[in-house]
Structures are given as structure tokens and as C-alpha cells.
């Protein structure tokens, strides 16, 4: 755990002097106190220095003026310690003690001495000396209990600060008691600012024990309170919220939070929090692979910490810098230089001296990985013996790093079984952490922490595979490591009026943006508002209700038992290698395919051709040129992916489990697959959960605005489904459509839509009153069993680490829909209508979706780029 993580209240209120004094310095002190409470220490310091100048000299002052001078010095100590070295603040406290010595012995002097001790404790904590600080707090807090002149204000603040120190030292129960007592006092004395800070502290405690949804809920509660009474503190809340998101693997979201907070922290000159935010932003950059940015931020943060004299935090920043160097070296084909593991080992020794055990372990584990890359197995073994054991509060990413090092060391020693045991145990541990997550975003994000561990296991099994038993084992490992979010059985959503309000406003704003664009009016302000609402809705989605309860990963035997006459192709990508495990007739076969990089690039080019080919009235000459290009690329993909498999597949219906980068491949365009029934699933576990009996009724037909022929299309399908519910024209609002979808068997949606790669759960279907979001469709109590999305690109997904696929179609599958038919490229209106007519004629006759879609697309697969996702 890093030292002195967060400061909740840097300046202690002091009981006011009883005797009248010059009101100017007192008013300046009051204004300075308010500025400090709003996280503006530079403003507070300026006001306090002015107050000092207006006070009478010590030797000419009466008792009331001396008391005010002490109060000013205490406040100034806090403010200047925030914007400069703590030594300046400690010097002000020493002067305050000397002034106090000239006061007679009475209750106010005793109280002020206690406050000076509390402020000194606070500065010691901020400079990485929590044990000394805790002793001072324990000595001073009992003095406050009998003084009620300030309505318990000072006692509440002191409890908040002691709670944070207890949390830093791992005394979580003591910290929780202090926070609860502070909340009770704040509520009793109507102190919302302190209540907000206490709830912020409870978020930190939840984060320490890995309960990220609870932590995020507390942070949002704190932000809601502090936004109105102390807006300057919101940046600190966002800092800790970003740290929680990093634990959940959501690097993009954490980076966005920090990029919002950093300018405010710079403006307020809160140096400690600014430098901590830079370290957190460096961690987000590392998860995103931006090593240069991580180095720059870490170096800047270290300089700030050193200027403050905070050596423990300076070492934490140094670790961030070395981590960037280590990760870059591990991705290089050149062995890392000897100085890099040596620097990490030296840093680990310094961390051990500071008793920062998680940081000690992280530095030593990174050194072990580098030593192994250099071939220094004996040195790596020695360092592993020195790694501290994980503690209750050790973050999940540190635990995964330990498992990874043990697995890599075992492979270096030729102990394959031990390596795979470490990988299995690590992924199980990650699964337990994932099971505690809340929303769909958090479930997906945690996969990043097990990515390297899973890749190690899969790569090792792939390299050493020889026969059917190894192919089966490789298949099992693939299921352990891919698309884990789809193994959760969704729980009923908890109604959240705040979330509903945010989504309703997003709908209204998006609709207004469209109208203004058509009218030639400016939309920048509305787009900014939409982006803000999206961020707020995302935050609520992290914790408002748990997504689902876990189901076990599908075993190879369970998959074989349900395949029947079908064959499954599970693609395996590792480095430049692309292979496939073919499952059929109770057997497993591993077949090597073409280059992974070439396959992915050709697939991108094919999709670009299909987009260009989509318009209904494309000039014939252009259509011929683009069509020829698409056919060449489809033939190339056929050679790379399918022809090596044909002998193993026979003429069977296929279930394809692709690697994430090929999830949106238009498989029906490949010559060998034309007309063949195909289902595409993110994992065999997801497919197994989706297969099963479906009911033919009820059917919902939805026609959205702005699609030529949409009303006619759904009206025509009414003849195919005479009992269907028809929602079109002005009736096609989000509320009506959601209500109709809930509990339906088949849902056909004709509407424009958009895939949002930056925030996939806000991929949308455009309706009369604005967008219907994937987030809303995914939280239906009874999602439709089969969904047909007759709109462009709504089968696309944003692929996160661990091949976790999120998008409109993916959210429906994760929420319990068995099959989703959607396009992975642009589709012309005429081509889409013809394909949908053919598809539904067969579905209504009882044909399975995979067979029906194969027949519907076979006539022109290049202009009908639809996929059958899920069960088929």
C-alpha cells in the first residue's frame, strides 16, 4: 500500500477566542479557512500571510490576539505545507508553540496545544511518517472529547484524519470505526462537508479490500455531497475513483477521470494530490501501453515528492518509471540491460526499509521477469524467495504478477505442470475478484490483469501440443481465458431513478443534436453535455446493481455433448501464430492456420470493401471494381482460415469461436463457407449458455425513423407474423420499444444505429424520441430470445483484453438473449430488406436462425454481411 494515500481535511478548525479583537485579521482567517476547505491552499496562504501582518506584535498583544495568531499559524502551516515543502509548515507550528508558551495555563491553551499536535501529526502523515502521526492523534484526540464549543467540528475532523492513517497502516477495523463516528457527528451537527469526506474515506476502505462496486458507490455519494458544499475537493474524489477503476482494469475510464482532475489540482497547487494523480495517470498509461507518457508523468511526480521531502511517495513514483522501462523491455526482442533489474532490486530493498510491502513485492517481481528474460534463472529464483507474501489488502494486479512470475520461472526450469498450476490458480483468483464486481464494464475490465498469465498458459500448451489430448487441453485453456463476462447469469436490475434521469436526458440531447445539425445550428455545447451525461451514466452503471452470478466455465465434455451434428472451430491466436481446435464427433483436433497478422489485416480490408459496396445505387463500374477487390480478399481469407480445416469439418453446420480481432469477420463471404450455417460466439461457454429451447411467440416488429422503407418492411413482416406486435411511426419511442421487447421471443428492429467503440454500452438504436442504448436493452428483466438488428454495424463489438466483446449485440447476448442477427458492415436499405424478408420467412417456418441466415445471405453475401451471433 502506498503511503499517505489521501488527505481528507488538511486544516483544523480552532475554537474562537472569547475576547474581542481586531476583526480584520479574524475575517481574513475565516476566508482563508473556507479557501482551504475548498482545496485552494494557495489562496488560503495568501490570506493568512496578510492576516499575520495585520496582527499586533507578540510582545504587545493581549491574550485574544495571541490566540488568533496561534490559529493563523496553525492554518498557515497546513496551507504552506500543501503548496511547498512540509518543513515550512512545521516551522509555523514551532512558532505557534512558542506563542502558546506566553499564554497563561487555562483550558483554551490546552486545547490549542492539542490542535498544534494534531496539525503536526497531519504533516508527518503527509510526508510518509504515518506511525508517528498516529501516536500524536491518539494522544490529542481524547483532549477534544470534552470541548463542545465548536459543535464537535474539530473532533470530527480529527477522527477523519486518524481514520485515514489507520487505513494506510492496515488497521481497517479501527479506520471504519473512526469514519462511522465522524459520519454520526457530522450528521448530528449538520456538517455535510465532513460527512462527504467521511464517505470518501469509506470508499477508500472498500477499495483496499477489493470491493470496487462499494468503493465507487461511496465515491459517488461523496461527490454528490461535496459538489455543492466543497467543489474544490471533487478532484480528490475523482483521483481515488480513478484508482478504483485501475483495480478493475478500466484504464481508459481512469485516464478520463484523471485528465479531468489534473488541471484543477494544478490550479489549486495541491502538490501532494497533484503528484499522486500523476502517478495514477502513469499507471493508466501503462495499462494502455503508452510507456512514454507513463515515464514522463512518473518523473514529474517524483520531482514534486522530493521537493516536499516525501521520500516514500518519491520511491512510488520511481517504481512507476521503472515499471514503464520494464514493460517496454519485456515487449522488446532484445534482452533487457542488466542495470534495469538491478535498479528494481535496489528499489525493492528501499521499499522494504520503508515497510511498503506491496511495493517491495512489485519491484522485485518486475526484476524477476527481467532476469528470466536475460536467462538468469538462479538470480530470479533467489529474488522470488525474498518476495513478501500477499496480504489481505494486496491488489489483484499484484497477485497476478506474482502468479505470472512463478509460472515463468517454472517454465524456465522445465516444470510445465507447475507453470500451468500457477496459471490455473491465478485465473481462479482473478475469477473470485471478478465475481465481486458490479456492472458489466467492471466485469469486462478485470480481464486485463490476467491477460499475460492466460497468454502464457495458452502459448505454452500450443507450443507443446502433439495430439488429440493436447488439443482438448488447449481448448479448455482457451475457455478459461476468453470472454468470461458471458459466463454470468444476469441478475434482475435494481431500479435507479438517477440513472433513468441521465439516460432520458441523453436521449433528449442526442435528438436535439440531430435536429440542430439538419437545421444548420451549432451543436458543440449539446455534444459536450451529451459526453458529460454519458460519463455520469457510466459511473452509475459501475455500482447501481450487480450484473450477474457466475456460472462455471464450460468443460470440453459439456461442449461435445451439446454439439450434436455441428462442428466447433475455436481459433487460437498467440504472437504471430494462428491455429484452430476443431471439435466434432467427441474428438479434438489442432490445425495450424495462416499468419495471424495477415489474417487480421485482410479482414479489415474486406470490411472496408463491404462498406464501399453497400449503397443501393452504386454505379455499376464502381461496384464491379470494389466487388472484385472484396472477392479477392475473401478468397485470401479462405486460404488462410478455412481451407486447412475442410477435411476436418466436412459439410457440418459450424459454431465459430474467433479470436477477438476476427469477431466481426463476415464469414459468409468466404467461398468455402458460402451457404453454410454458421453461428459465431465469443466463447464456447457463451454458446453453451445460449443453446436451448426457444418459443415462437410473441413477436415484436419495430420500425424506427429515418430508414427508407422501414414502416413498409415491418408492415410486410406482419404478414409473416400475423400475431406480432407492431411498433412503428410516432409510436416507436424508447419506452414503448423496451416494454415490447421485454418478454418477447423474436424481435425485429429496423432502425439506424451506431456502434460506440469508446463506450460500447452506449451503442445505440435511433428511435423517435432519441437513442435506445445497449445499456438499457441489456438490463431488461426478460430479454428477447432472438433479436434481428436490421441496421448497420450493430453486430460490432469493442474488444477488450481477454477477448471481452462489448457492443449492442454483445450486451444483448450477455443479458440473456440466445441469438442476435446483425450486420458487421454497412448495408444498403434494399439489400437489408430483401435479406430480412428471406430470413423471417424461414424463421417463421421453424428453421433455426443459423440455417435461415445462411440461406438468406447466400444469394449475395457481399451486400448482406450479417452474422448469426450466439446459439444459432
N, C-alpha and C positions, 0 to 999 in steps of 0.2 A: 504494500500500500504506500502511495506517495505521501510525503509529509505535508501537514498543514493544508489539507485539500481545499477548504473553503472557509472564508470568514463571513460570519453572519452579521455581526454588529461591531464595527471597529472602534466605536467611541461610546464611552459610558456616560450616561446622564448622571448628574450630580445634584443632590438636594440643594435648593437655592438658599442663599444666605438670608437670614431673618432681618438684619438691619438694612435700612435704605442706603443705597449707594448711587453713584453717577449712573444714570440709565443708558448712556451711550455705549460704553463697553459691554454692559449687560445685554443690550439689544443686539450688538454685533455678535456676541457669543451665542445668542439664541438663533440668529440667522446662520451662523456657522454650523451649529448643531443640526439644523434642518438640512443644510447642504451635505454634511457628512452622512446623514441618514439616507440621503438620496444618491449616495455613491458619487459625490462630487468633492473629493478631498482637496483638490487644488483651490477651489473656491473657498472651502472652509478654512484652509491655511491662510489665505489672504485676509479674510475677515478677522481671524484670530490674531494675526500679527498687528492688524490695525487696532484691535481691542487692547492688546498689550501696551501699545504706545499711548493710549488714552487713559490708562490706569495710573494712579499716583505711585511714586517710588515706594519700595517696600518699607524703607525706614520712616516714611511719612504717612503710611496708610493705616486706617483703622482696621478692626477685625473683619468687617464686612468686605472691604476692598481686598484684604489679603485672601479671604475665602474665594472671592471672584477670580483673583489672579491664579489661585491653585486650579480652579475649574478651567480657566483658559489654558493653562499649561497642560493639563491632562488632555484636553481636546486637541491642542496643538500637537502633542506627542503622537496622537493617533493619526491626525491628518498628514503630518510631515513624514511619518513612517510609511504611509501609503504611497507617497509620491517620490520618496527618496530613501536613502539608507536608514535602517531602523536605529542606527546609533544616534541620529538626531532626535528621534522620539524618546529614546532612553535618557538622553541628556536633559530634555524638558522635564521628564519625571523626576530626575535627580534635583532639579531646581525647585520643583513642586514640593519635594520632601523638605528642602531647606526652608522654604516659606512656611510650611506647616509647623516647623520647629519653633517659630516665633509666636505661634498661637497658643493661648492657654489650653490646659488639658480640659476638654469637655466633649460632649457627645458628637458635635459636628467635626471636630478634629479627628476623632476616632473613625468616623465614617469616611472622611476624606482620605485618611491613611489607607483604609481598606480599598478605596477606589483606585488610589495610586498603585497599590499592589495588584489589583485586577488588570489595570491597563498595562502594567509591566508584564504580567502573565500573558496578556494578549500579544504583545510584541515578541516575547520569547517564542510563543507558538508560531507566529508568522515567520520567524527566522529558523524554523525547523528544530525547536527545542521543546517538544510537547510535554515530556515528563516533568521538566522544571515548571512549565506553565501550569500543569495540573496540580502540582503541590501548592502553588500560590493561590489558585482558585479554591482548592479545598480549605485553605486557611482563611480566605477572605469572605467566602460566601456566607458562613454562619453569622458574621457580623451584620449582614444585611437583613437577616430574617426579622429582627426586632424593629426595623425602621420602616414606617409606612407613610412617611411624609410625601413620597413621590408616587404613591399608589402602586407600589411593587414594581415600578419600571426598572430600576437598577437590578433588582433581584432577577427579574425575567431575562434581562439581557445577559446577566452573568450565567444563568442556567443554560442559555442558548450556547454561549461560548464554551462552557465546560462540556456540554454535550458533544460539541464538535471535536474537542480534544479527546474525549473518551472514545469517540468513533475512530479517530486516527490511530489510537493506541489499541484498537480491537476490543475495547470494553463496551460491547454493543448493548448489553442489557442496561448498564449504567447510563449510556447515552440515550437510550429510549426513555428511561425514567425522567431524565432531565428535560427532554423535549416535551413529554406529556405534561410535566409540571409547568413548563413555560407556556404551553398552549392554554392550560387551565387558568393561569394567572393573566395571560393576555386577554382571554375571554372575559374573565371577571372584571378587569379594569379597562375594557374597551380599548385594546391596543392592537388594532388589525395589522400594523406593520410588523410587530413582533410575532404575531400569530403566523403571518405569511412566511417569515424566516424560519420559524419552528417547523412548519410543514415542509419547507425546503429541506431542512435537516433530516426529517423523516424519509424524504426521498433519497438522500444520501445513504441512510442506513439500509433501506431496501436494496439499493444498488450494490452495496457492499456484500450482501448475502445472495446476490444474483437474481432477485425478484424484480426484473426490469419493468413489467407492466405496473406493479405497485409503485415503483420509483417514479415512473412517468406520470402516473396519476397524481402523486404528491407534488411533483414539479408543476403540473398544470394548476392544481389548487393554489399553490404558492404564487404562480404568475398571475392568476386571476385576482388575488388579494393585493399583491404588490403593484400591479399595473395601475391601480387607482391611488394608492397611498405612498408608494415609493418607486416610481417608474425607473429611476436610475439603477435599481437592483435587478431589473429584469435580465440584463446582460449576464449577471452571475447565475441566475436560474437557468438561462439557456446554455451556459457553459456546462453545468452539471447534467443538464438534459442531453447535451451532445455526448458527454462521456458515457451515459447510459446507452445511447444509440450505438456507440462504438462497441460496447459489450455485445449488443445484439447484431453486430456486423453491418449496420446500416451506415456505411461510410459516406455516401452521397448526402443523406439526410443530416448526418452530424456535421459535415462540412458546410452545408447550407445554414444550419443554426449558428455555427461559429463565425461564418462570414458576416452574418447579421450582427453578432455581438461584438466582434473585434473593433469596428470603428467607434462604437460607443465607449468601450473600455479605453481605447486610446485617447478619446476626447476627454474622459473623466480623469485620466492619468492615474488610474488604479493599477500600479505597476505589477503587483503580485498577481492579481487576477488576469491582467493582460498577458503576462508571461505564461501563466498556467493555460490560458486559452490558446496561446501559440503552440504549446506542447501538445494539447489535444488536437489542434488543427494539423499538426505534423503527423499525429497518429492516423487521422483520417486520410491524409495524403498517402501514407504508407499503404493503407488498405486499398487505395485506388491505384497504386503503382507509380505515383508521382514522387520519385525519390529526390529529385532536385528541390522541389518545393518543401519536402519534409526536412531536408538538410538546412535550407535557408531559415525556416521557422525555428528549428531547434537551436541553431547558432544564435539567432537573435534573442530567443528566450533565455539561453544560458547567460548571455551578457547581462540581461536585466537582473537575473537572480544574483549574479556575482556582485553587481552594483548594490544590491540590497543586503549583501552579506549572508544570503540564504544558500549555504553550501549544499544541503540535501537536495533542494529543488534544482540547483545548478547541475548536480550529478544526474538527476532525472532527465533534464534536457540533454545532457551529454549522451545518455543512453539512447534518446530519440535519434540523435545524429548518427551514432554508431549503428543503430538498427537500420537506418537507411543505407548506410555503406554496406552492411552485411547482406541485406536483401538484394541489393544491386549485384554484389559479388556472387551470391548464390545463383542468380539468373544468368551470370556470365559463363562462357565456356572456358575461361581462363582461370586457373587455380587462384584463390584469394591470396593476397600478400600476407606474410607472417605477422606483420605489425597489427593487422586487424583483430585476429583472435587474441593476441597479446594485450591489446588495448581493452578489449572486453573483459578479459580475466582480471586485469588491474582494476577496472571499474567495479567488477563484482566484489573484489576484496574491499574496496572503499564502501560499497553499499553494506556489506556485512558489518563493517565497523560502525555504520550508522543504524544497524539493526533494521534495515529495509529489506525484508526477506524476499518479497515478491520480485523486487528489482534485482536483488542478488541472483535469484534463480534465472530471470530473463537474460541478464547479461552473460551468465555462464552457459546457458543453453544455446544462445547465439554463437558463442565461441566454439562450443562442441560441434555445431553444424559446420562451421568453417574449418575446423580441424579435420573433420571427416572428409570434407571436400579436398583437403590437402593430403589426405592419406595418412594422417597422424592418429591412428586408431588408439594406440596406447595413451597418448596425451588426452584424447577425448574421453576415454574410459576413466582416467584419473579425475578429470573435471566433473564428470557425471556423479562421481562419488561425493563431491562437495556441494551438489545442488541441494538447497533446503527442501524439505517436504512441503507439498501444498498445504495451505491452511484453509480454514472454513471460508475465509473471505478472498481466497486466491481467485482471480478472474478466470473465466473459462478459456480465454485465448492463451493464458499462461499454462493451463493444464494441458491443452492440446499441443503446445510447443514441447512440453516435457515428454508426452507420448511420442511425438514425432522424432525427437532426439533418440529416445530409447529404441524406436523401430529402426531408424537409420543406422544406429550403432550395431544393432543385431544383424542387419543385412551386411554391414561391413565385415562382421565376424563369421558370415556364412550361416547364420542361425535364422533361417526363413520362418520356421514355425514361431519362434519368439517374436520376430518382427510383426507377423500377422496378428499374433495375440495382442501386442501393444496397439496395433491399429484398431482391432476389434473393440478392445476395452476403451480406447479413446473415443471412438464413434458412439459407443454406448453412453459414455459420459456426456458427450455433446448432445445426445438424444434426450438425456434427463434434463439438461439445461433448456433445450428447445421445448420440452413439454411444459415448462413453466411460463413460456412466452404467451403474449396476449393475441394481438391482431395478426392477420395474415402476413403483413410486412415483416413483423418481428420473427415469425416462424421461418420465413424465407431467408432472412438476413443472417441468422446464426450459422448457416451452412458455410460461410466464408472461413470460419475458424477451423473447420475440419477438412478444408479443401486439399491441402497438401498431404495430410495424413491419408485421406481416401485415395488420392492420386498415387501415393507411394504403394499402397496395397494393390490397387488395380494394376499399376505398371509392373510390379514385381510378379504378380500372378500371370500377367500377359506375357512377359519375357520368358517365363519358365514353363508355360503351358505346352503340353505334349499331346494329350489325348482327350477323350470324352470327359473323363473325371475332372481334368483341369478346366475344360470349357464350362462344365457345370459350376465349378468353384468360382470362375471368373464372373459368370452370370450372377451368382449370389453376392459377390463383392460389388458389382455394379448396382445392384438393388440397395445395398447398404449405403451407397454414396450419392445416389441421384434422386432429385425431386422428392425429398422427404415430406414436403408440405402436403403432398397428395395422400399421405397415409393417415391424415387426421380426419376423423368423422366430425363434421361441423356440429357445433352446439347451437341451441337457439340464441339468436341475438337479443341483447338487452336493449330495450327502447331507450334511446338517448335523445332528448329533445334538443340539446345543444347541437349535436351532430346533424339532426334533421334540419335545424335552422340554417346551419352553414351550407348544407347541400342545396337547400331551397334557394338561398341567395346566389350560390354558384350558378344554378340553373338560370336564374333571372339575369345575372350579369352576362353569362355567355350568350343568352338570347339577344340581349341589348347590343352586345358587341357585333353580332351578325347583322342586326338591323342597321346599326350605325355604319358598318362597312358598306352595305348596299346603298346607303344614303350619302356616302362620301364624308361622313362626320368623323372626328378624331376618336380613337379607341384606346389610346395609351393608358389613360387613367383607369379605364374599366379593366384593361388587361392586367394592370398592376393589382387592382382589387381582387380579380379572379385568382391570381397567383397567391395572394395573401390568404384568401379563403381556402384554397387548396392545401396550403401548408397547415392551416389551423385544423382542417378536417383530417389531415393525415395524423396530426398529433393526437387528436381524439381517438382515431382508429387504433392507435397503439395499445390502448388500455381499457376502452369502454366495455369490452366484453371479450372473454377468451374465445379464440377461434374454434378449437375443437379438441376432442380427446383422442389420444394416439391409438392407432392400430398397429399390430406387428408388421414388419416388413415381410412381403410375400416370399415364401420359400420356393425353390425351383420345383419341388414336387407339387405344390399347390398350383403353380402356373401350368405345368404339364397336364394336370388333371382337368383344367378348365379349357385348354386349347381345343380339344376335340380334333376336328378336321383341319383346323388352321395351323399355320406355322408362325412362329415369332422370330423376328430379327432384332436382336439387341445390339446396337452399334457401340463400339468401344473406341474412344479416342485417347491416345496418350502420346504427348510430344508430337512427332510427325507421323506416328503410326495410326492407322485406321483399320479396325477389324470388326468382325461381326460374330456373335454367338447365335447360331440358328437352333431353335428349339422345335422339335417335331417328333411325333411317334415315340414319346418317352425318352428321347435322346437329345444330346447336346453336341454341337459341332462348332469348332472355332475355325473361321476362314479369314485369311488376310485379304485386305482390300487395297485400294489405291492410296495415294498421298492425302492426308487429312487437309493440309493447307490448300492443295489444288482443288479438292472437292468443295471446300467451303467457298473459295473464290469463284469457282464455276457456278455454284448455286446462287451466289449474289448476282452474277451476271445474267443468269437465266431469269431471275425475278425482275431485274431491270428490263429485260426484253419483254416480259409479260406485261409489265406496266405500260410500256410503249405501245404494245399491241392491243390494249384494252378498248380504246374509243370505238363506239359503234360505227362511225362513218369514216374510218381511217382510209386515206387514199390507197387504192389497190397496189400501186407500185411500192409505196412505203410499207404496206402490210406484208408484201412479199419479201422485202429485204429484212424486215425485223423478224418475220416468221422464220426465214431461213436461218438467221442467227440463233433464234430460240431452239430450233430443231438441232442445230449443230451442238449447242451446249447441253441439251437434253441427252443427245447421243453420247457425248463425252462423259456425263454423269452416269449414264447407264453402264458404260465400260468400267468406270471407277467403282461403282457401288453394287450393281445388280448382277451383271453377267457372271462374276465369280461365284454367285450364290445360286444360280439357276438350277444346277443339278441337285442341290440340297433342298430347294423349295418345291420343285415340281410345279403343279398347277394350283397350288393351295391358295386360299384366302390368307392375307398377311396381316399380322399385327407388327407394326414397326415401332421400336423404341429408339429414337435417334439420339445422337449427342445434341446438346443444346443448340449449337450453331447450325444444325440441319433440321431443327424442329419445324421450320416454316418452308421446307422444300416442297414444291409442287410435284409430288411423287408420280401422279398420274401422267405427267408429260414424258416420263422416261419410257422409251419404246418397249422395253421388256415388261413394263407394268401396265401398259395401256389396257383399260377394260378389266383389270384385276381388282377385286375388292380389297381395300386397304384401310386399316384403322391405325391411327397414329396416337401413341400415348406417351406421356412424359416419363413413365416408368412402368414396369410390369406390375408393381404394387398398385399403381393408379388404375391400370387396366383391370386388374382382378377385382378391385373395389367397385368398378363401374359395370362389369358384366352382370347380367341377371335378367329377370323377367320385367318387361315393361308393359304398361297398359295402353290401349289405343286411344282412349279418351280421358279427359277433354282436350280439345284442340283450340289454340288461340292463334289468330291471324292478325298481325299488326302492320299497318301501313303508315310510315312516317312522312313528314313534309319534305318537299323539295326533290323527291325522286320521281322522275317521269314514269308514269305508268304504275306507280306504287299502289294507288287505290284500285286500279284495274286488276293488278296482279293478285292482290289479296281477295278481291271480289271473285276472280276466276277460281282461286283455290277454294272458295266457299262451295263450288260445285263438286270439288274433290272431297271436301269435309262438310257435308250438309249441316251437321250439328255444331260446327265450330263457332266460337265467339269471335266476332269481327270488331276490331278496334282500329279505326282509320279516320282520316279527315281531322276535324277540330277535336274529336274525342280522344285522339292519340296523345294524351298527356302522360307524364311520367307516373303520376299516382295511379291513373287508370290502368296503364300498361303493367305496372308492378303488381297491382291487385289481380289482374287477369293471369299473369304468369304464375302466381303463387298457387301451387297445387295442380298445374296443368301437366298433361302428358307430352304433348307436342306443341312447340311454339315456333311460329314462322315470323321473322321480323324483317320487314323491308324498310330500311331507313339508312340514311347516310350515317357514317360513324367515323371515329378517329382513334387510332392507337396512340397512346401517350407513353413513349419509351422511358421518359424521365420519371414518370409516376404512373405505373401501369394500372393501378386500381382506379385511376380516374380516366382510363379509356372510356369512350362514351358512344352512345347511340343518340342521334339527334331527333328529338320529338317536338311536338307543337310548342310546349312551354319551355323548351331548352333540353339540355342533355340528360339522359339516363345513364348513370355512372356504373361501371363494373362493381364498385364498392357496394352499391345498393342492390344490384342483382345478385351479388354473392351472399347477401345476408337474408335472402328470402327463407321463410320457415320451411317451405316445401318447393324447392326449385323445380322447374320443368325437367322432365326426364330426357327429352330430346329437344334440342334447340337448333334451328336453322337461321343463320345470320346471313341474309341476302344483301350484304353490304361489303364495301371494300375493306380489306386488310384487318378485319376484326378477329381473324384467327391468328394474328401475330402476337408474339409474346416478348417481353423483356427478359432476357436470360441472365439470371444472377448466378453467383458462384454455387457450385453443387447442382448445376443444371436445373435450378428452380425457375420455372417459367410463369410469369405473371402477365396478364392482359385480360381483355374482356372474356375471351373464350376460356382462358386458363382459370379465371376467377369462378366462372360457372362450373367448370369441372371440379375445382377444389371444393365448391359449396355443395356438391352432390348431384349435379346433372350427369347423366350417364353418357350422353353423346352430344357433341356440338359439331355442326357442319358450318364451316366458314371459309372465306377466301383468304389466301396468303399474298395476294397481289390485287392490283386494280382490276375491276370487272366492268365491262360495258353493260348498260341497262338492258339492252336487248338480249345479250348473251346470258346475263344473270336470270332474266325472266324465263327464257327457254329452258335453262338448266333446272330451275326450280320447279317448273311445271313437270318436267320429266321425273325429277326426284320424287315429288309428292304423289304423282300417280302410282309409283311403285311402293312408296311407304304406305299409302292408304290400302294397297292390296296385300299388305303384310310382309313385304320384303324388308330385310334388315337394312339399316342405314348404309353400311359399307357396300353392300351389293347394289343398292339403289343408286348410290352416288357414283359407283364405278360405271354403271350403265348410263347415267345422266351426263357424265363428263367425257365418255369415250368418243362421242361424236366430234368434239373439238376441245381436247384437254388444255390447249394453249390459251384459249379465251374463256375457259371455265376452270380457273385454278382453285378449286375448292378442295378442302381436306375434310375427312371424317375423323374427328378427334374423340378419343375416349374409347367406349366399348365397341362401337361399330355394330 
